[in-house]
């Protein structure tokens, strides 16, 4: 049985989170032939609500993505469920393998996001996105009347504790061995009334209320400190395997090696672009929506320039 010819499109977007969908919407409206390949596992899928997103404060992040897919589909954007495991250059085009077959694309935009690697503490994975969170601007307001626990993952977690003191004057810093505060940091924490608990964190205490397990305390050295929520700092791992296999250049940062992009989202590989958390760990939903639109505009302009060059005698 012979193989069918690959489909030809203008842009393949890998990843259907806020950045990828924002780019898809703009490119669809620009009358580009766009295919989005998405595995359906966004980073914030564990959270019931998102906050600080103008016009959508309190909305489910999954509901936002559903709206985005509906809007983009209205402009002809097509969706394929799954992953792109392989991509290769083919006579000036990029050919990608998807669950629906091969696609030849003029440009590839990678928006695969990142995954959060949590400390190996009992209860953290089960409570992730609910009783264990990371972003003060996303969840601080909801816990302004609670005791806020900060479980350290490094000495830099002191900064997170100081920031969260903005939301609650009952903030507890759990050093968890790896985040032992310096003498200077301890003095500054004490000035703002932030309690320091030394020792390794053994786990979380929870209580079922309204059918849901809620965090009530942090276990340290055989005793329990009551808290209403735990903030922590996961290790962020970009899902950049596709970009690396294509040969994209990386740069060293304090958070590890990340794929380099210019201000418009171009990588070092011709025709390959990237946007969102896969290249920027600070890109929350609002930032991802904005930069997705920005990169889409730059990518479309790049295609226009190529269209003009192709017509030049």
Helices and strands as residue ranges (DSSP letters): E 7-14, H 18-29, E 34-38, G 43-46, H 61-73, E 78-81, E 86-90, E 93-98, E 101-110, E 114-117, H 124-127, E 132-133, H 136-139, G 141-143, E 148-151, H 157-164, E 171-174, H 183-191, E 195-197, E 201-209, E 212-220, E 223-226, E 229-232, E 235-238, H 241-245, E 250-253, E 256-259, E 272-274, G 276-278, H 285-311
